[in-house]
Amino acid sequence: MSTSTTTTNETYYSTPGEILDEEFLKPLGISRYRLSKAIGVSETAIGEIVNGKRRITTPMAWKLGKAFGTTPDFWANLQTDYDLLTFDPSALGDIRPLVDA
């Protein structure tokens, strides 16, 4: 019997939009259109968030919080966590500390 194991070094992180879609819209049976009308944004904006092409801004975090009975912090933190986890710090160049730790 041969067993093959596939491993990958790439870690996958869910975007805030995927969480919006998978944890809120689909289970609650709410369409992107219905959400867009309820919070006063375009359906395109919701689609871009769901598809990971648009960030959740502070105003959007407030709107989503009101629509789903969560806090704006919930949505803002999803975005911040995703941004921090997916950021490549090597793009910063050589920055030396200004103070000793």
C-alpha positions in Angstrom: 0.0 0.0 0.0 1.4 3.3 -1.0 0.5 6.5 0.8 1.1 9.9 -0.7 1.0 13.0 1.3 0.7 16.4 -0.3 2.0 19.3 1.7 2.2 22.9 0.8 4.0 25.8 2.4 1.3 28.3 1.4 -1.1 29.2 4.1 -4.6 30.3 3.0 -6.4 33.0 4.9 -10.1 33.7 4.3 -10.8 37.2 3.2 -13.3 39.3 5.1 -15.6 39.0 2.0 -15.5 35.2 2.1 -16.5 35.4 5.7 -19.3 37.8 4.9 -20.5 35.4 2.2 -20.0 32.1 3.9 -21.0 33.0 7.5 -23.7 35.6 6.9 -25.2 35.9 3.4 -25.5 32.2 2.5 -26.7 30.9 5.8 -29.2 33.7 6.3 -30.4 33.5 2.7 -29.6 37.1 2.0 -28.6 38.1 -1.5 -25.9 40.6 -2.3 -28.6 42.7 -3.9 -30.7 42.7 -0.7 -27.7 43.6 1.4 -26.7 46.4 -0.9 -30.1 47.9 -0.8 -30.4 47.6 3.0 -27.2 49.4 3.7 -27.2 51.9 0.8 -24.3 50.8 -1.3 -24.0 49.4 -4.8 -24.3 45.7 -5.4 -21.0 46.0 -7.2 -19.4 47.1 -3.9 -20.7 44.1 -2.1 -19.6 41.8 -4.9 -16.1 43.3 -4.8 -15.9 42.7 -1.1 -17.1 39.1 -1.4 -14.6 38.5 -4.2 -11.7 40.0 -2.3 -11.3 43.0 -4.6 -12.4 45.7 -2.1 -11.5 46.2 1.5 -14.0 46.7 4.3 -13.6 50.4 5.2 -14.7 52.0 8.5 -18.0 53.2 7.1 -18.7 49.8 5.6 -17.8 48.1 8.9 -20.5 50.3 10.6 -23.1 49.4 7.9 -22.4 45.7 8.1 -22.5 45.8 11.8 -25.9 47.5 11.8 -27.2 45.1 9.1 -26.1 41.9 10.9 -26.4 42.9 14.5 -22.6 42.8 15.1 -20.2 45.5 16.1 -18.3 47.5 13.5 -15.2 46.3 15.3 -16.0 42.7 14.2 -15.8 43.7 10.5 -12.8 46.1 11.0 -10.9 43.5 12.9 -11.5 40.9 10.2 -10.0 43.3 7.6 -7.1 44.3 9.9 -6.2 40.7 10.7 -6.3 39.7 7.1 -4.2 42.7 6.1 -1.6 41.9 8.7 -1.5 38.2 8.0 -1.1 38.7 4.2 1.3 41.6 4.2 4.9 41.0 3.0 7.2 42.8 5.4 10.1 42.3 3.1 8.6 45.1 1.0 9.5 47.6 3.7 13.2 47.6 3.0 15.8 48.1 5.7 14.3 50.1 8.6 16.4 50.3 11.7 14.9 50.9 15.1 15.0 54.4 16.4 14.8 53.2 20.0 16.2 50.3 21.9 13.6 47.7 22.9 
